[in-house]
Amino acid sequence: MTGADGVVRRRVESGHHRLLATMVETVRVTRCAWRAPNAGNLYPADAVLSLPAVRHSAGLAKLAVIEAVRGSFDAAHAAITARCGQVIGKRQIEDQVVAAAVDVDAFYAACVPQPRTADDRCEPDPARARNGYGSVIAPAGQVIRAAFDQADSRDSVHARTWVVLVDGDPHQIRLLHTEAARRSVTINIVCDLIHVLEYCWRGARCLHAADDPAAEQCVAAWALGLLAGNIDQVIDDMNDRAAAVPTDRRGGLETTVRYLSRHRDYLRYDHALKQGWPIATGVVEGTARHLVGDRLEITGARWGLAGAEAILKLRAGDLQRRPGRVLDLSPRPRTTPRSPNPPPGEAHPHSLKRSDSMRVAHPLEVVDTATSGP
């Protein structure tokens, strides 16, 4: 018997066994080992039986991932123990979650959406109409490049209008301009209206008490002015009002004026509304709160970066594809001798993989508005 390492193993030895934790109980699997001096054992029966490299079966690993995505690791462990008995520990559940997410990025890199034109009158597919990417590890530049990659795949000739919604972070805006220049594409940046209104409220509280109806009327007047494109008038009004209040109460108004002045080019809401562009990111913000806050901010939770990244990716798949259809885990064929531990920083060659039924919706979204026709 010749292994993938090229070593010929001429001696067979029976009676070798390993434990396999399943959704029913932990079973003992006995098989033969092909052996050679100074070489690891080879177990052909492992490949025939599709045994995973780790102790836990594919079905148990899938259950562990689904339960961990829904709630805390403690809750996942309790649910599995109540259903299957003591077959997996909390630390092993965490390991299964990290292993289950290793192929997500490669999966989406292979699922490049086909560009559509205004003449396409097919029914819109929500899973294809939008795609997102988010990470707690990758820097902002990498996330922005991923968004541009998605947009490029939908409009490779740059014939359509590209609109980017931001909250006004200068570093983020610089990265967007740099990436757009690198790809020779024109982008239209719009500051999120809800974020702008938060600054307006900060300024209004310098003039009125928090429960004063006049504060709401003040913010409403400024908002209508911004929506009408009267940015200069709004800034002048804020400056005039700031001059009439004591110096120690002007902080919020001065901050708001600086924000509006610095982002003047991205506050053309009158033009955006005429063009039918979005001016607020409420849907994305709501998705981010559900995707990240409801899971990663559980009271008492402590996270490592690898675990948080895996949960983020897998929870996004659960959000997009309904519970129970998130993962289709199957063991990879065994072509090398069984190794109990992979090299540091590498996934095990027999880890689990996802099927093509998995899709992900992340906080950062690229939305294709042409899928439903002109």
GUGUBA-583172 format. One record per atom (N, C-alpha, C): x, y, z; residue in one letter. Coordinates in steps of 0.001 Angstrom, whole numbers, plus 524288, in hexadecimal, padded with zeros to 5 digits. Layout:
N
XYZA;...
REM end
This chain:
374
803567FB6080000M;800008000080000M;8037E804D780000M;802B08084A7FC20T;805C580D0D7FB9DT;8026E811B87FD26T;80454814CB800D0G;801778195B8028CG;8028381E197FF2CG;7FFDC8226080054A;80098827327FD61A;80611829647FE1AA;808B7827CF80241D;80E07829A68032AD;812038269C8000BD;8103B822C87FCFDG;813B881FB27F9B6G;8165081B277FC74G;8154681A6E80174V;817B08162B8046DV;8148081134803AFV;8173C80CF18027AV;814A4807E2801D6V;81441805438072DV;80F91803EB808ADR;80EA98014480DAFR;80D377FB9880C81R;810A77F7FE80E0DR;80FFF7F27F80CA3R;80DC67EF3D81118R;80D8D7F173815C9R;80BD97EE5781A47R;806727F02C81C08R;802D97EC7781C93V;7FD997EDB181E5BV;7FCDE7EB87823D8V;7FA5E7EEAC82716E;7F9A07ED3382C86E;7F3EE7EE2682DF6E;7F1567EA4082FEBS;7EBD07EAB283150S;7EB357EC62836F5S;7E66B7ED9B83869G;7E5337EED183DCFG;7E5D47F48583F52G;7E7207F7DE83B9DH;7E7757FD7583CEBH;7E1F07FFAF83D59H;7E118802F58412DH;7DBE18050D841EEH;7DC2780AE584303H;7D7DB80D928422ER;7D743813178436DR;7D1B5814028453DR;7D0E4818288482FL;7CBB58198384A06L;7C94781D7D84659L;7C43E81CF184572L;7C1558208384219L;7BC638222D844F8L;7BC1F827348463EA;7B7838294E848E1A;7B35F82A9D844D9A;7AEC7828618456AT;7AA7E8293F841BCT;7A5DC82BA4844A1T;7A1B082CB6841C1M;79CFF82EEA84421M;79A0D82ADA84757M;79B8C825EC846F2V;79900821CB849F6V;79C208209F84EEBV;7A13681F8484E2DE;7A4AB81E6C8528CE;7AA3A81E5485074E;7ADEF81D8C853E6T;7B35F81CF785247T;7B45E817308511AT;7B6298162C84C58V;7B6FB810C184AAAV;7BCD980FD1849E3V;7BE3E80ADB849DER;7C3A88093E8490DR;7C419806BF843B5R;7C78B808EC8407AV;7C8498070283B20V;7CD758041883AE6V;7CD3A7FF348394AT;7D1E67FBF1838DDT;7D3397FB338331ET;7D8317FC06831BER;7D9DC7FB4E82C51R;7DF977F9CC82C32R;7E1787F87C82793C;7E6E57F6D9826D7C;7EA567FB8D825ACC;7EF4A7FB2082724A;7F3197FF3D82613A;7F76E7FD168229DA;7F8B37FFFB81E80W;7FD2C7FEB281B38W;801CD801C781D42W;8062B7FF0F81E43R;80A77801758210DR;80F96800E281E15R;8131C8049081F55A;8186B8046D81D3CA;81BE48074B82122A;820EB805DF8216AP;824718088582518P;824DB80E5C823EAP;824E68117182813N;8259981723827A5N;8216B819C482452N;81CC98178C82436A;81872819DE8213EA;813728193782467A;80FE181CEA823BDG;80AF381C908266EG;807948182282464G;8041C81644827A8N;800A48120D8260CN;7FCCC813F4821F1N;7FB338105181EA2L;7F74D8117981AA1L;7F28A80E1B81BACL;7EDE4810A181BBFY;7E90280DE581CECY;7E55180E6A81845Y;7E58A80AEB8147BP;7E21380B4680FE4P;7DC5080B218115EP;7DAF68086F81590A;7D572807FE8171CA;7D33480D4B818ABA;7D68F810D581A83D;7D49F8160481BEED;7D258818D481735D;7D50181848812BEA;7D30281AC480E00A;7CE198180580C11A;7CE06812D380C6DV;7C96F80FE380AABV;7C4A98114780DF1V;7C568811FA81308L;7C11A8133D81692L;7C0228191A8170CL;7C34581C3F81448S;7C2C9821FC81483S;7C3248240281A14S;7C6D3821D181D0CL;7C78A8238082266L;7CA6E828B382285L;7C8D582C53825D2P;7CB9F831528263AP;7D0E383097828DFP;7D4548345A82825A;7D9758340A82AA6A;7D90E834E58307EA;7D502837AE83229V;7D43F838A3837BBV;7D09583489839FFV;7CF8D834FC83EFAR;7CC7C830EA8419FR;7C6AD8314284060R;7C4C4835CE83F05H;7BF28836AD83E9AH;7BD45835E8838FFH;7B8DD8334C83862S;7B6C18321D8333DS;7B4E1837148308FS;7B40E836B082B65A;7B24983B358286AA;7ACEF83D0B82A41A;7A97F8396D82B7DG;7A44D83AE382D59G;7A48283DC583282G;7A7DD83BF98360AL;7A86E83E9283B15L;7AAF5843EF83A6AL;7AEB684444836E2A;7B13084953835E0A;7AD4884D3B833A9A;7A9ED84B7583024K;7A5F484EE982DF5K;7A23D850D183235K;7A09084D4883597L;79D1584EC7839DFL;79FB7852B383D7BL;7A4B9851DC83E9AA;7A7928556C84204A;7A7DA85ADE83FACA;7A8DF85B3C83A9EV;7A941860508380DV;7A3FF8631583815V;79FD886054836BAI;79AA8862C183685I;7990A864C483BE0I;799ED861B583FEFE;798748636484531E;79BD4867F584706E;7A0E8867F7845ADA;7A45D86C348474BA;7A3148714884484A;7A141870F483FADV;79FC6875A583CCFV;79AE18781283F2FV;7975B874E68412DR;79272876DF8435FR;793388799D84896R;796A78778984BE0G;79742879B98511BG;79CC58790285311G;79D708795D8582BS;7A2A18790485A78S;7A4BC8737385A19S;7A9DA872E885AFAF;7AC2F86DBA85AF3F;7AA1F86A7485F7AF;7A91686CE7863E4D;7A6D6869FD86849D;7A172867E3866E3D;79E4D86B2C86446A;7991786968862B0A;799798651985E9DA;79D3F8658F85B17A;79DFD8617B85720A;79F8A85C52859ABA;7A31085CA485D74H;7A4BB857DB86023H;7A0358556286317H;79D088589F8659DA;79892856888687FA;794A2853FD864D7A;793A58566786052A;78FDF8543D85C98A;791C584F0885A6AA;796C584EB485925I;798DD849D4856FCI;798EC8458D85B25I;79A4C846F485FF1T;79A688431486426T;794F6840EE86541T;791078446586515A;78BB58429C8660BA;789C983EF6861B9A;78BBB83FC885D09R;789EB83CA88589CR;78D2A837BE857C2R;7925F8383B85871C;795D4833F2856EFC;798E9831A085B73C;798B78341786000G;79BEE8325186451G;7A13A835128644CG;7A4C88333D867A1Q;7A9F6835A586815Q;7AD7E833BA863ABQ;7ACDB8361785F17V;7AFEA8346185A8FV;7B3BD83882858B3V;7B36183D4D85AA6I;7B6DA84176858E0I;7B72B8459C85D27I;7BBBA847E185DCFG;7BC7D84BEA861BEG;7BC0A8515E85F6CG;7BBF385539862D5K;7BB6185AA28610EK;7BFF885C5085DB0K;7C4C385B0485F41R;7C95185C7F85C28R;7C93B859E6856CCR;7C75E8550F8568AQ;7C7048526B8517FQ;7C2DF854F484DFAQ;7BEAE856FE85053I;7BAC2859D384D3FI;7BD3985EB884AD9I;7C05A8617984DECE;7C3038661C84BE1E;7C6A1864A78475EE;7C96C86052847E0D;7CCEB85E95843B4D;7C9E085D3483EC5D;7C55585AB483F60Q;7C22F8594A83ADCQ;7C02B85E2383803Q;7BED68622C83AF9V;7BCFA867068388CV;7C13F869768353DV;7C5FA869C08375EV;7CA5386C078346BV;7CB7C868CC82F92V;7CB668639983021A;7CC7D8603482BA2A;7C847860A982770A;7C3708618A82913A;7BF28861C78254EA;7BF52866AB821F7A;7C21986AB8823BCA;7C22086FB0820E5A;7C6D58705C81D5CA;7CA3A86C8181D03V;7CF2986D5081A32V;7CE6386DFC81459V;7CA2A86BF28122ED;7C97386C1780C83D;7C5B18704E80AAFD;7C3A28736E80E41V;7BF908772C80CC8V;7C19387B16808CBV;7C62C87D53809B4D;7C83C8814080618D;7C93A87EF0800AFD;7CB7E87A3F80089A;7CC83877C27FB7BA;7C76D876727F8AEA;7C36F875047FBAEF;7BE64873CD7F953F;7BC31878867F673F;7BC5F87D107F900Y;7BA2C881B67F695Y;7BD8B883C77F22EY;7C29A882CE7F289A;7C5F9884557EE31A;7C4998814B7E945A;7C2B887C757E9F0A;7C1338794C7E56BA;7BBB587A807E382A;7B88287CD17E6DCC;7B31687E097E570C;7B2AD883A87E384C;7B528884C77DF21V;7B4FB88A0F7DCEEV;7AFDB88ABB7DA08V;7AC9E88E877DB75P;7A7A288F467D8CDP;7A853891057D32FP;7A4C588F5A7CFD1Q;7A4F9890E67CA5FQ;7A28E8964C7C9AFQ;7A526899BE7C6ADP;7A2F289EF77C5E2P;79DA689EAF7C331P;79A3F8A2537C48FR;7951D8A2C27C220R;794988A8107BF8ER;791578A85F7BBACT;790588AD487B8FCT;78AC08AEF17BA02T;7897B8B3A77B83AA;784358B5A77B8FEA;7802D8B2807B5FEA;781E28AF807B20CD;77E3B8AC627AEECD;77CDB8A7347B17FD;77FAE8A5C27B5A3D;77E7F8A0E47B85ED;779958A19D7BB9ED;7758789EA37BA77R;7708A89F307BD32R;76F4389A577C06BR;77342897CF7C266C;7725B893377C5A9C;770C5894F37CB21C;76EA68914B7CE04E;76D16892707D361E;771F0893677D6B4E;771DC897587DA13P;7766F898637DD51P;7776A8940B7E134P;77C52892C27E1E4D;77DF488ED57E5AED;780B5891A17EA26D;77E4B891E47EEDAP;780BB894D37F324P;78640893047F45AP;7874388DE77F3CBA;78C7B88BF47F4FBA;7907988DCD7F105A;78EBF88ECE7EC30R;79249890A57E826R;792508968E7E7C4R;78E02899147E94BA;78D9389EB67E8AFA;7912A8A19E7EC68A;792C689F2F7F09DR;796358A1D47F43ER;79A2989E087F66DR;79E908A01C7F7C7N;7A29989CFA7FA33N;7A57A8A0787FE00N;7A78089E4E8021DG;7AA278A188805F2G;7AF0D89EF5807F4G;7B2268A22580A82Y;7B6F88A02D80CC8Y;7B80B8A33B811BEY;7B95C8A099815D9G;7BAAF8A31E81ABFG;7BEB589FE681D9FG;7C1C68A268820EES;7C5EB89F9B82397S;7C7758A29382883S;7C91B89FA682C7DV;7CB548A21083128V;7D1428A1A98311DV;7D36E89F4B82D11I;7D91489E9A82C9AI;7DB4C8A1DB82829I;7D8C18A1B4823A0A;7DACC8A46281F06A;7DAA68AA4A81FC3A;7DE998AD2481DE4P;7DE878B2D681E3CP;7DA7C8B52881A94P;7D9568BA3681B50A;7D5438BCC78183AA;7D66F8BC8A81267A;7DB648BD10810FDG;7DCC58BCED80B75G;7DB518B7CE808E1G;7DC0B8B37D80BA5Q;7DAB28AE6080971Q;7D4D18ADCA808CCQ;7D1D18AFB180C92V;7CC238AF6C80C2EV;7CA338B2A88078CV;7CC7C8B74A806DCI;7CAE98BAA18027AI;7CC628B8207FD49I;7D0F18B5B57FD01R;7D26C8B3047F826R;7CE9F8AEA17F6EAR;7CCD58ABD67FAE8A;7C9058A7A47FA02A;7C3F28A9D57F7D4A;7C2418AE5A7F9D6A;7BD7C8B0C67F7D7A;7BE2E8B2707F228A;7C2AB8B4A87F0E6F;7C3B58B6367EB7BF;7C4178B1767E7E7F;7C6388AD297E9E2D;7C6718A8607E6B0D;7C0F88A69B7E53FD;7BD628A6BE7E907Q;7B8018A53B7E7EEQ;7B5838A8DE7E3F4Q;7B65B8ADF67E4AAA;7B4188B1B57E0FBA;7B6658B1017DB8DA;7BB848AFF87DB3BD;7BE088AF157D62AD;7BBD18AA497D375D;7BA9A8A63C7D686S;7B8828A17C7D424S;7B31C8A2657D1C7S;7B03B8A6457D3BER;7AB098A7777D1C0R;7AB258AB8A7CD67R;7AF338AEC37CD5DD;7AF8D8B2F47C982D;7B5428B3907C7E4D;7B72F8AFC67C4F9S;7BCBF8AFAC7C3A6S;7BE5C8B4137C007S;7BAB78B62F7BCF3V;7BC088BA707B94CV;7BAD78BFC67BB9FV;7B9008BFE47C073H;7B7E28C4CA7C344H;7B3FE8C82E7C04AH;7AFDA8C5A77BE73A;7ABD78C87A7BB84A;7A7838CA847BF0AA;7A73B8C8AF7C3C5R;7A3058CA2F7C74DR;7A4F98CE0B7CB63R;7A15D8D0397CE5DT;7A2A58D40F7D264T;7A3F68D1457D77CT;7A8718D28C7D9B9W;7AA338D0347DE99W;7A93E8D4137E308W;7A6498D2797E6FEV;7A50C8D5C17EB76V;7A7208D31E7F060V;7A9F28D61D7F392V;7AC3E8D4127F85FV;7AA3C8D7547FCF2V;7A7D38D4C1800C7L;7A5E68D75C8057CL;7A9EA8D6D5809D6L;7AB208DB2E80C60V;7AF088DB2A8108BV;7ACDE8DE258153AV;7AFA68DDA9819A4D;7AE1A8E0A081E4AD;7B1698E58481EFDD;7B5098E66281B69G;7B83C8EB1681BA2G;7BDB38EA4481DA9G;7BF448E57181EC2D;7C4888E46D820B1D;7C8898E5FF81C8AD;7CBFA8E9BE81DA3P;7CFB48EB91819A5P;7D3418E73B8179BP;7D4F88E3B881B16H;7D8648DF7681962H;7D58C8DBEE8158CH;7D0B28DAB8816A6Q;7CD9B8D76F81326Q;7CCD88DA1180DDBQ;7CBC08DF1D80DE5I;7CAEE8E1F580900I;7CFF08E216805C3I;7D4688E2CF80859R;7D95F8E2BA8057AR;7DA4E8DD6F802F9R;7D9278D94C805D3L;7D9D68D41080398L;7D63F8D3357FEEDL;7D1748D52C7FF31L;7CDCC8D4A87FAD2L;7CFC98D77D7F608L;7D1A68DC497F6B0H;7D3BA8DF3A7F23EH;7D88B8DC8B7EFF0H;7DBE38DA737F354T;7E0988D7CD7F16DT;7DF388D2FE7EE3BT;7DB898CFD47F034E;7DA018CB167ED6EE;7D7408CC677E853E;7D3F58D0687E861A;7D13E8D1FE7E396A;7D51A8D3E77DF7FA;7D9098D6D97E125A;7DCF78D8BB7DD72A;7E0278D4337DB3DA;7E1518D0617DE7FR;7E44F8CBDF7DCB1R;7E16B8C8C97D888R;7DC3A8C8B37D8EER;7D90A8C5BC7D533R;7D6CB8C92F7D0DCR;7D7FA8CE3A7D106S;7D6128D1EB7CD0BS;7D0228D1DE7CCADS;7CD958D2337D125V;7C7E48D2447D150V;7C6288D71C7D44DV;7C1E58D9737D298T;7BFB48DE067D533T;7BBCC8DC397D952T;7BC7A8DE1C7DE21I;7B8E58DCBE7E251I;7B64A8E1B67E456I;7B18E8E1217E638N;7AE958E5647E888N;7ADE58E43A7EE56N;7B08B8E7277F19DI;7B06A8E6477F73FI;7AC2A8E9A37F9AEI;7A8F18E72B7FCF1V;7A4B08E9D97FFA9V;7A5338E8AA8057CV;7A51B8ECC1808B6C;7A52C8EBFA80E60C;79FCB8EA2281032C;79FCD8E64F81388D;79AFE8E42A815B0D;797E08E8788186BD;7930B8E952816BDL;78FD58ED7F818ECL;78EEB8ECC581EC1L;78E1C8E7F082080I;78D1D8E6F882609I;791D68E8A38294CI;7967E8E79882752H;79B318E93082A19H;79B8E8EF2282A54H;79A2E8F1C082618V;79A458F778825FCV;796538F9AD829E5V;791C08F74482A39L;78DC58F92382DDDL;78F878F8908338BL;792C18F4C1834A8E;794CF8F43A839F5E;798198F8FC83B63E;79B128FAEE8379DY;79E0B8FFBA83897Y;79A609045E83952Y;796359049183636C;7926E908D5836C8C;78FF7908C883C3CC;78EBB9043583E39W;78C8C903D38437DW;7908D905A884793W;79577904798469FR;7997F9064184A3DR;7999F90C3A84A76R;7990990EB2845E9G;798E09145C845D0G;793F59169184846G;78F7F913F684768A;78A91915E68498CA;78A87915B884F7DA;78D32911FA851C3R;78D4D911928577BR;79087915F3859F2R;793A1918A1856CBC;7965F91D3D858D2C;792AE921EA8594FC;78E45921A78568BL;78A9C9261485676L;785CA92515859C3L;784469201385A49H;77F6391ED685CF3H;7803991A2F86094H;77CDC919B18645EA;77CEF91520867CEA;77B769103C864B9A;77D1690BB8866C0A;77C3F906D6863E1A;7767D905BC862F8A;77317907428669CD;76D889062986612D;76A7890ACF863F4D;76D2990EC586200D;76A909136785FEBD;768D69125E85A4ED;763BC912EA8590DP;761FA91219853A1P;764C2915A284FB8P;766D4919FE8517BA;7699691D7A84DECA;76E8091AF384BB7A;770D89176884EAEA;7757E914B184CBAA;7742391160847F4A;76FB790EA78483CE;76E0290B7C843C6E;76CBF90EE483F11E;76A419135184006Q;76900916E083BB9Q;76DF59190C83938Q;771D991A2483C6DC;776D391C1A83A6EC;779759180E836EAC;779B59132A838B2V;77C1D90EFF8359AV;7790B90E1C83094V;773E090E52830E6A;770A290D9082C35A;771B9911C682829A;772599169C829E4A;7737991AD88263FA;778C191A16823A0A;77CB2918A0826B2W;781D9917A282467W;781B1912FF820A3W;77EE190EE18220CA;77E8F90A4B81EA7A;77BFF90BA681972A;777BC90EA381997L;7752E9102E814B9L;778CF9138781169L;77BDC916DB813F0G;77F95919FF81101G;783BB916AB80E5EG;785B0912C681115L;7899A90F4380EC3L;7874990C2C80A40L;7828490A2B80AE8L;7800490726806C3L;77EF990A7F801F5L;77E2690F9E802C3A;77D34913317FE62A;7823E9150C7FBDAA;786BA9138D7FE1FG;78BB3915277FBE7G;78DAC91A5E7FDD8G;78B3E91C92801E7N;78CC8921B0803F6N;790C2920FC8085DN;7953391EDC80721I;7991B91DAF80B1DI;79B4D922B480D73I;79C7C9268480A20D;79EBB92B6880C10D;79AFB92E2E80FC6D;795FE92E1D80E86Q;79234930AA811F3Q;791E692DFC81744Q;79223928E08174DV;791FC925FC81C3EV;796CC9274981F87V;79B649275981D12I;7A0309288F81FF3I;7A00092E268220FI;79E33931DD81ED9D;79DD19374B820A6D;79A0F937C882542D;795B1934FD82506D;791EE9353882951D;794509331182E4FD;7974092ED582DE3M;799C792C9883284M;79DC79305A834C2M;7A0CF932F183164N;7A4AD936B483346N;7A20A93B4E83604N;79DC093D38833CBD;79AEF9419583641D;798D09400483B9BD;796A693B5383BF1R;794889398C840F4R;798E9938AB844ECR;79D64936BA8431FA;7A1C4935CF846AEA;7A3C693AED848F4A;7A39D93F19845DCA;7A5819442B847BDA;7A2129466384C0BA;79D399447684C6FA;799859469B8503DA;799769439B85559A;79C8A93F7F855D4V;79CA293C6885AA7V;7A1FB93CF785D31V;7A25793BFE86250P;7A76993C5B864F3P;7AB80938C28627FP;7B05E93A3586317T;7B4A993744860AFT;7B4D19319A86285T;7B3B5930BF86785D;7B40992B6D8699AD;7AF9D927E9867C5D;7ABD692A12864D7R;7A782926E7862D0R;7A7AC9265B85CE3R;7ABCD9283285A6FR;7AC0D9281B854BAR;7AE929231F85289R;7B08E91FC5855E8G;7B39C91B5885400G;7B0CD917FF84FFDG;7ABFD9167985114G;7A9169132A84D7AG;7A80E915CB84846G;7A6B691ACD8485AL;7A5B791DA58437CL;7AAB491E3D8404CL;7AEF891F80842D8E;7B3E09201F84002E;7B59F91AF483D92E;7B4E3916AE84068T;7B63C9118583E44T;7B2E79104283981T;7ADDD91184839D3T;7AA559107B8356FT;7ABC6913BF830B6T;7AD10918B08318DV;7AE9591C1782D32V;7B38F91A0B82A99V;7B7579186482DB3R;7BC2D9163A82B6ER;7BB089115A82844R;7B79A90DFA82A4EY;7B6499092882776Y;7B3AE90A6C82244Y;7AFD790DD38224BL;7AD1890F2C81D79L;7B0B0911DD81998L;7B4139154181B81S;7B7A791806817FDS;7BB99914468158DS;7BD869108F818A3R;7C17490CE6816B1R;7BF1E9090B812C6R;7BA1C907DC81353H;7B7A7903FC80FE1H;7B3C19068A80C1BH;7B48F90B5C80AEBR;7B0EB90E4180790R;7AFFD90B6B8025CR;7B41B9093C80018D;7B394906BC7FAF2D;7B064901B37FB28D;7AF9C8FF957FFD0Y;7ACD88FA978004AY;7A7608FB4480292Y;7A57690017802C3L;7A05090136804FFL;79C8890346800ECL;79D43901C87FC1BR;799D1903AF7F7E2R;794FA9002C7F789R;791CF900877FB88Y;78D408FD1F7FBC9Y;789358FE7A7F7A4Y;788D89035E7F62AD;78520904CF7F216D;78675902177ECF7D;78B78901E57EBA0H;78D248FF337E6DEH;78C608F9517E75DH;78DAD8F72D7EBFAA;78D1B8F1887ECCAA;787708EFD77EC4CA;783D98F2EB7EE7CL;77E4E8F1877EE2DL;77C4B8F1D57E897L;77E298F5A57E59DK;77C8D8F6037E01CK;77E5F8F1427DD01K;783048EF5B7DE65Q;7852D8EADA7DB9BQ;783118E5A77DD99Q;7802D8E5CA7E1F6G;77E278E0F47E42FG;782298DDE57E747G;786318E08E7E923W;78A328DDE97EC34W;788778DD527F1E5W;78A7E8D9737F4ADP;789688D90B7FA50P;78C608DD477FD37P;78A308DF2780186I;78CB48E332804A5I;78D518E19480A53I;78BD38DCD580BB1A;78C478DAFD81112A;78DB58D53A81116A;7904F8D37D81537T;792298CE13815AAT;78F438CB21819ECT;78A4F8CC6781ACEG;787638C9FA81F0AG;7871E8C41281EAAG;786548C1FE819EFV;785EC8BC5181947V;78B0F8B9AE81AB7V;78F678BBFB81900V;794818B9B281A2BV;795B18BA0D81FFBV;794648BE8C82264E;7955B8BF2082800E;792248BB2E82B23E;78D408BA6482993G;78A028B68A82C3FG;78C2B8B10E82BACG;78E158AFCE826FFT;7907C8AAB682622T;795488AA068298AT;798718AE25829EDA;79D328ADD182D1BA;79BE28ACEA832D6A;797DC8AF8E834CER;7965E8AEC683A45R;794928A93083B39R;791758A71683791H;78FA38A1B38383DH;7941F89DE083791H;7975A89EE2833AEL;79B8489B3D83256L;79FC889B2483674L;7A15D89FB283846V;7A5C78A01F83BDBV;7A3EF8A0AC84184V;7A0B08A49B84296G;79F538A5CF847F7G;79C6F8A17C84ABEG;798A689F0B84818D;7956D89B1B84AB5D;798808963984C1FD;79D188956F849C5R;7A026890C084AE5R;7A549891FF84DA2R;7A839895A484B8AL;7AD63896B684DAFL;7AD2E899F2852B3L;7A8C589C86853AAE;7A85B89FC785859E;7A52F89D2B85CAEE;7A4D28980885C93I;7A22D89538860C3I;7A50089647865E9I;7A2188974886A08T;7A4618989B86F19T;7A81A89453870F1T;7ACCD895F787254G;7B0A98925887464G;7B3ED88FA087045G;7B2CA8908786B4AA;7B5B388DE486720A;7BB21890418668FA;7BEFC88CEB865C9R;7C45388E98864B3R;7C60A88BF885FADR;7C84B88F0D85C19W;7C94588D24856D4W;7CF0788D778556DW;7D0BE8899085280G;7D597889FC84F99G;7D43F88BA684A15G;7D80388DC184743L;7D6E588FB284206L;7D52088B5E83E57L;7D7A1886CC83EB2A;7D63A8828183B2FA;7D0A5880B183C1FA;7CF2B8802A84112G;7C9D987E7784244G;7C5CC88272840B2G;7C6DB88774841B8A;7C32788B898403FA;7C28F88BE483A5FA;7C6CF88B568377EE;7C69588B86831C5E;7C359886FF82FA6E;7C41F8825A831D4A;7C13187DC883001A;7BB6387E628311FA;7BA078801E835D4I;7B48B880DD83733I;7B20B884E78339CI;7B4CF8891983277L;7B2BF88D2B82F0FL;7B16388AFD829B4L;7B4E3887FD8276DK;7B3F4885D582235K;7AF75881E682241K;7AF6F87E6482613L;7AB7387A5782635L;7A61D87C92827B4L;7A6068806482B2CR;7A10C882D282C9ER;79EBA885C3827F8R;7A2148880F824C9A;7A03488AA98201BA;79DAA886C681C5BA;79FE78822381BF0G;79D8087E28818A2G;7983F87C7681AB2G;797CC87C0881FE2D;792D187AA48224DD;78EB987EDF82150D;79064883D08216FL;78CC78882582090L;78AAC8882181B03L;78DE88869581748Q;78C67886EE811C8Q;789398824380FF2Q;78A6A87DA9811F2R;7884F878E680F9CR;78481875D3812F4R;7828B8781A81738R;77ED58759381AB7R;7818F8716881E06R;78005870C2822E3P;7826486CC38263BP;781BC86759823DDP;785C5864248247BG;7859685ECE82286G;787CB85E3B81D15G;788568629C81A15R;78A9486244814DCR;78FC686534814A2R;791E68668C8191FV;796B68699281942V;79B45866728171EV;79BDC861B381909L;7A07285E9C817B4L;79ED785940815B5L;7A1D78575981214D;7A161851EE8106BD;7A6D284FAE810E6D;7A7F784D7081579L;7AD4284BCC816A1L;7AE1A84632814E8L;7B2728454281270S;7B3D983FF6810F2S;7B9B983F6081175S;7BB8383ADE81333P;7C12083A21813E8P;7C3EB839D380EB0P;7C89083BFF80E70R;7CBA783BBA809AER;7CE3D8366580939R;7CF43834AD80478P;7D1D082F91803D3P;7D72082F8180679P;7D85F82B22808E8R;7DD6C82A9080B7FR;7E15B8287580799R;7E57582B788069CT;7E973829CE802E1T;7EEC38294A80573T;7EF3E82AF080A5DT;7F43A82A9580D14T;7F375827BF81234T;7F7AD825D681492P;7F71B82355819AAP;7F4A78270281D99P;7F1A2824D282123R;7EEEB827EC82507R;7F2D482AA98288FR;7F23D82FCD82918S;7F590832DC82C90S;7F22583554830B3S;7F32683473835A3P;7EF9C83666839AFP;7EF8883C5383A0AP;7F3D583EF8838C9N;7F40C844A18394FN;7F65F8470783468N;7F3C784B0583216P;7F5F284DAC82D8EP;7FA538515182F3AP;7FDA68531382B8EP;801B3856E582CE1P;7FF4085BD582F0BP;801FA85EAA83263P;7FFC78637E8349DP;7FE3D867548305EP;7F98D86992830F9G;7F7B586D8182D49G;7F54186B5382866G;7F4FD86614827C5E;7F2C3863B78231DE;7EDF88607F8248CE;7EA4986049820DCA;7E5B785CFD821A0A;7E72B8575682082A;7E488853C88231EH;7E59184E4582231H;7E3E284CD181CB0H;7E6F284997819DBP;7E5838484281478P;7E06D845458140FP;7DE76843368185CH;7D9818406081827H;7D5428435081B19H;7D5B08487381B49S;7D1A784B8681DEFS;7CCB684B8781AAES;7C8B284E2281C99L;7C39784DE581A2CL;7C2F08521F81624L;7BFB58513E81254K;7BEDA8551E80E3DK;7B9128562380DA2K;7B7D585AB880B59R;7B27B85C5A80A83R;7B0C785B20804F4R;7ABA885ABF80425S;7A9A2859D57FEEDS;7A82F85EF67FC5FS;7A69185EB67F76FD;7A5388636E7F491D;7A011865C77F645D;79D65863697FA20S;79870865A17FBDES;7993486A1B7FFB5S;79E0686B1D80148M;79EF586F1380545M;79FD687465802D3M;79D3C8784C804F2R;79DFF87DBD8035BR;79EB9881008084CR;7A12988589807BFV;7A241888CA80C4CV;7A07688E5780B55V;79E09890D280F49A;79CC88966980F21A;79F8E898FF813A7A;7A2FA89CA881284H;7A63189F2A81671H;7A4B98A4E1816FAH;7A6C38A76C81B0EP;7A5778ACEF81BB2P;7A6F08B05881713P;7AB558AF4281478L;7ACD38B24E80FEBL;7AA7E8AFB680B25L;7A6F28B2578086CE;7A40E8AFE38043AE;7A5148B2747FEFFE;7A50D8AF4B7FAE1V;7A5018B1267F584V;79FD28AF867F331V;79C8D8B3307F1E2V;7972A8B21B7F031V;796BA8B2EF7EA64V;794A58AF057E7B7D;793B68AF417E217D;78E008B0CC7E13FD;78D138B5947DF6BT;787C58B78A7DEDET;785818B6847D985T;7885B8B3B57D624A;786758B2DD7D0D0A;784358AD7B7D005A;783F98AA3E7D41DT;7823F8A4DD7D35ET;77C818A47E7D218T;7797E8A8877D344S;773E18A8397D235S;772628AB1C7CD3DS;776408AC527CA0AG;775038AEF97C51BG;775AF8B4C37C58FG;7748F8B7D77C17AP;775638BD767C18DP;771A68C03B7C532P;
REM end
